Amino acid sequence: MGQEGYDRPWMGITVGIDTGGTFTDLVAVDEATGRWHVAKVPSNPENPVSAIDASLHAAGFDPADVSFVVVGTTIGINAVLTRRGARVMYLTTEGFEDVLHIQRINRKHHYDFHWRKPTPLAHRPDCIGVRERLDEEGRVLEPIDLEALARSIEDVLENGGEQPAVAVCFLFSYLNPEHELAARALLTERFPQLTVSLSHEVAPIWREYERGTTVTVDAYLKPLFEQYVDGVSDALEGNGTGGQWALLKSNGGHALADEARGRPAHLLLSGIAGGAIGGAYAARTAGTPQAIALDMGGTSCDVCLVVNGEALYSSDFEIEFGFPVSVPSVSTQTIGAGGGSIGWVDPGGFLQVGPQSAGAVPGPACYAQGGESATITDADVVLGRLDPSFFLGGQMSLDPERSRAVLDDLGRLLGLDRIETASAMVRICNENMANAIRIVTVEQGIDPRDFALVAFGGAGATHACEIADAINMRRVVVPPRPGLCSAFGALAASVRVDAVRSVYLTDRTTPATALDTLFHELEAQALFDVAAQGLAQQPSVRRFIAMRYQGQNYEQEVAVPTGTVDEAALAELYSGYGRLYEEFYGYRLDGIPIELVRLSVVAMGEPPAFASLPTEEAEGEGPERRDVFFPGSGFVATDIVRCDRLAPAETRLGPVIVESMDSTVVVPPGWTLSASPTGILDLTRA
């Protein structure tokens, strides 16, 4: 497939693919006819490209008719979490070799003496000091000693072991990249076999620890992504797929193949971004611009706040506590709660659920692929929530006897019967997800009761109403094809470029003209990068300043209106920061100087608008009723309806279960289900 660039609209089939930890999903639309195609196949963690190939075969269209493909993937975050990336050689300013290992002084739990700091991606012997130095304004204090650098690298290579990927992070390189560029030129000339990542390109920010962790992640993933990009290209070409293709970035934009190879750290949350975009699209369509997107898949659950119809974004995120990655990304809270989450008993004899997952292989016990642990999917089968004969629309049959057996085994450890054990597992899992929602709402001063819960992922709609009950939310929105929403989000994404520059300015010394000049430079950079993506349309541009009061450690972003930044506009920005600070903390610090630490420009293409949403195909008649367990009610005779059988404006009182190929919607007693012509299901609590 070519990579010359692209622009909307296409007259062909556009495809969104999400390669998750358990399933790989595909959603495609024919731009000429409006017809939708979908597929859901098991993921292959050892060869994720093979699942992409399988999804294209299962989708039922001619690959030659494809004009554009967007792929969201979890291979980056999974590789970091499981430590399956490359060996990293970390080159830094002499005297600062220990920064990655010293880390920050803060602790996850203040009084937990067993907690250990996260393990850096670069081992200490591979952290090499380089003779060079810039000052805090980017001026050269000591030129870089390239010959000494070359000898250090030769020593590492002569000692054998895995060939390293190189991460370069010199002090103040974000102000002056001269030494990092010189190091790359040397490496390219003398050691062309090594891949190189430069911190000023990956994360041009002023905090050296955060910049260091980010560039090591980039180097750690670069060989993996080079292999992955080549594999996807070969698979698409082997299928005869036409058009271009791109990967979804953490910030919700597209990355063509060259960018994906060059900056893999920016694709770390690729798969999660698709869910946030798809959830926000569903919220806008349902008329609920204030929403909480909850994506519960087979391995994990991702929660993202949607405000004014758009997913919230952040300038950084943490892979785990104390392990920051400073790249623009969707703002999510991720926990190990999914259909494959395993139930286990801790040393105190208490039941726990997750974060361990059975994944795609061997999967839950009911998959009959060798799984021997009780999972949430097994619990849902035993409680009557899932139809074993209609999993994946009947493409895959579940074995309820295996679910009963593993729940009996777990129950014996707890002194509970199988139903009590299954119900307790579901309750604990739901409470874990409710806590994730509280983190992004209550802990940020937001009342979740003012929001709707947009539930998707293969298991999201199965648990959504009970999660909403736990935090007193009254409305749940289920998008069409909820189990494929992340793939739809990849399809609904557009080009997005974030240009970021660290600065050290204050409101007392910075004239508006200087700030206006800096923003013009950043805008030019962002527009150049957008043009490099092949977007012909004029992108929209947004600007932000990250501010803080002098002496503080953390900052907040203030939106900068379009147009020239003059003294009046600057005064209003400072006033707006004071109001934002007061809203967040309950007071403001008038009279204390305000520091400006980061400028950001976001250039975005117009997101696509679809005439319709992916619809359910006729699945045939299913059982009309079965006994389903609900907390407080026990087993209740419950109406079962296939999603395609719901009339466009039909209303049903719970309990009722709505089944489709990719998900099962559970409507408990006390909730009402309303179908809409768009295919969205609206669930409300009495």
Summary of the structure (lengths in Angstrom):
residues: 686
radius of gyration: 25.8
end to end distance: 52.3
largest distance: 78.4
contacts: 2504
relative contact order: 0.11
helix: 35%
strand: 27%
